[in-house]
Amino acid sequence: MSKNDPTAIVRVARDNGEIEKAEPLDLGLRVRELRKAKNWTLEQAAKQAGLARSTLSKIENGQMSPTYDALKKVAVGLEISVPQLFTPPSGDQVNGRLSVTKSDETTVQMTTTYEHELLADGLTRKKMLPYRSRIRVRDMSEFDGWIRHDGEEFLYVLTGVVRLYTEFYEPLELRRGDSAYYDATMGHNVISISQDDATILWMTSLT
């Protein structure tokens, strides 16, 4: 599986306790469904996102792996957060759900600053989006402004040392085992200040 492939197979439990493979999430189809839910044409959605019509068409048809900047533009245009692009639409109510993501079955999303491994991304109707991230960025200047989106966010440092920058607080140095919970609508960025890339567990609420 390509690291830039926006789909992944995860294992989930049915109501009867059997384990089955969930259908992979098709990013292009997800974008198309979100666009059509707003009754927008490709031209309208592309204009809202600040992208060329041909670029949006290629994303919807799976003909290109969009960069993080392109994903951010699509999300802003659709008036949602980037993580919500990778959350399947709600299906029927399911009770007693279970999602297991094997270490070799994660969906990896590369950005210029982070490497995200989406967890439980085949599970619908989630209240939060969990993902493991490798922090490659070493300086705030590498960001194109603050990251901000709807909901609340929790991060837990798995390895290395990171510095959490937020819009309204002094920078925080966090080491392995440290954690932080914050309002994600507040501007925030995380950099690694250890010799190696740091890794963190992130959980974002889907509100």
KAMOLIN-V915115 format. One record per residue. N is the residue number from 0. RES is the residue in one small letter. SS is DSSP state (H for helix, E for strand, L for the rest). PHI is phi in degrees with one decimal (999 if undefined). Layout:
N RES SS PHI
N RES SS PHI
This chain:
0 m L 999
1 s L -65.3
2 k L -65.7
3 n L -97.9
4 d L -71.0
5 p L -80.5
6 t L -118.7
7 a L -157.9
8 i L -104.1
9 v L -125.2
10 r E -105.7
11 v E -130.1
12 a E -99.1
13 r L -78.9
14 d L -60.7
15 n L -85.1
16 g L 92.0
17 e L -73.4
18 i E -104.9
19 e E -138.5
20 k E -89.7
21 a L -78.6
22 e L -66.7
23 p L -67.8
24 l L -82.0
25 d L -96.0
26 l H -59.4
27 g H -60.7
28 l H -65.3
29 r H -61.1
30 v H -63.7
31 r H -62.9
32 e H -64.7
33 l H -66.3
34 r H -65.9
35 k H -68.2
36 a H -63.6
37 k L -94.9
38 n L 59.3
39 w L -100.9
40 t L -79.6
41 l H -57.9
42 e H -62.2
43 q H -64.3
44 a H -65.9
45 a H -63.3
46 k H -64.9
47 q H -61.7
48 a H -85.5
49 g L 73.2
50 l L -118.7
51 a L -69.9
52 r H -57.2
53 s H -64.0
54 t H -66.1
55 l H -64.5
56 s H -62.2
57 k H -66.1
58 i H -63.8
59 e H -64.4
60 n L -95.8
61 g L 66.2
62 q L -94.2
63 m L -154.7
64 s L -96.4
65 p L -66.6
66 t L -73.5
67 y H -62.7
68 d H -60.7
69 a H -67.4
70 l H -62.9
71 k H -63.9
72 k H -65.3
73 v H -62.0
74 a H -62.3
75 v H -61.9
76 g H -62.6
77 l H -87.7
78 e L 63.8
79 i L -135.3
80 s L -90.1
81 v H -57.1
82 p H -56.6
83 q H -68.9
84 l H -65.5
85 f L -103.7
86 t L -105.6
87 p L -59.5
88 p L -61.8
89 s L -63.3
90 g L -112.6
91 d L -69.0
92 q L -62.8
93 v L -122.4
94 n L -106.9
95 g L 60.7
96 r L -78.8
97 l L -147.0
98 s E -128.7
99 v E -117.3
100 t L -112.5
101 k L -71.3
102 s L -61.4
103 d L -99.4
104 e L -119.2
105 t L -77.9
106 t E -89.2
107 v E -104.5
108 q E -117.1
109 m E -91.6
110 t L -128.2
111 t L -70.0
112 t L -118.4
113 y E -127.5
114 e E -126.7
115 h E -98.0
116 e E -109.9
117 l E -73.6
118 l L -113.6
119 a L 55.6
120 d L -78.1
121 g L -92.3
122 l L -92.1
123 t L -86.7
124 r L 58.8
125 k L -73.8
126 k L -96.4
127 m E -148.5
128 l E -114.4
129 p E -92.7
130 y E -157.3
131 r E -101.7
132 s E -127.2
133 r E -97.4
134 i E -94.0
135 r L -94.3
136 v L -71.9
137 r L -119.2
138 d L -147.5
139 m H -61.6
140 s H -65.7
141 e H -79.4
142 f L -91.0
143 d L -94.9
144 g L 86.0
145 w L -75.0
146 i E -91.2
147 r L -151.6
148 h L -162.8
149 d L -65.8
150 g L 93.8
151 e E -119.2
152 e E -140.1
153 f E -127.6
154 l E -127.9
155 y E -133.2
156 v E -78.0
157 l E -91.4
158 t E -143.2
159 g L 78.9
160 v E -130.0
161 v E -123.3
162 r E -122.3
163 l E -96.2
164 y E -101.2
165 t E -131.5
166 e L -65.2
167 f L -117.2
168 y L -128.4
169 e L -66.9
170 p L -57.3
171 l E -115.8
172 e E -92.7
173 l E -123.5
174 r E -111.0
175 r L -49.0
176 g L 93.7
177 d L -81.0
178 s E -147.0
179 a E -149.9
180 y E -126.9
181 y E -152.0
182 d E -75.4
183 a L -77.1
184 t L -76.0
185 m L -79.2
186 g L -54.8
187 h E -153.2
188 n E -149.1
189 v E -128.9
190 i E -125.1
191 s E -92.8
192 i L -117.6
193 s L -96.5
194 q L -61.4
195 d L -96.7
196 d L -59.5
197 a E -84.9
198 t E -127.5
199 i E -136.1
200 l E -98.9
201 w E -117.0
202 m E -133.3
203 t E -115.5
204 s E -74.3
205 l L -106.7
206 t L -115.6
